[in-house]
Amino acid sequence: MKKTNAARILDNLKITYEIKPYKVDLNDLSAIHVASEVGMNIKMIFKTLVARGDKNGILMACIPGDDELDLKKLAVISGNKRVEMVHMKEIQSLTGYIRGGCSPLGTKRTYPVYLDSSALTLQQIAVSAGTRGEQLLLAPADLIAAVNAKTARLTK
């Protein structure tokens, strides 16, 4: 298995993690599918969403896989008046990642990352390793340190 940029970043930071491979279903790239494939509770699988604020530009939000992002809450915490989701066609050009494999680590440019505060109640969470078919399991505090994330309640 070839290491992804996200895994190499964690290696360089000397952060402990585990790579959890799973079978990709191109017809179902949902976090719910990922959770069932890796045998984890959906609340531990954090999907990475890319958004654009009207004042501060591109940002990323990591929320539990079965939750819905509250754009108003994200706007407040990010210092924007309004935030909207980035169109799927833009994700790769902005982050270097494709849908179903977008990681908060190792993006083309460094963007602010906001992690739902529910992660703080867990010992371990999973985020995309930067490719479809692999999840990174790590402590929430380690993800926060690696991407300088801010935490807040981000879901509806």
Beta strands, then each sheet from edge to edge (+ up, - down):
strand 1: 18-21
strand 2: 46-53
strand 3: 57-64
strand 4: 83-85
strand 5: 113-116
strand 6: 125-128
strand 7: 134-138
strand 8: 150-152
sheet 1: 1+ 7- 6+
sheet 2: 4+ 2- 3+ 5+ 8+
end
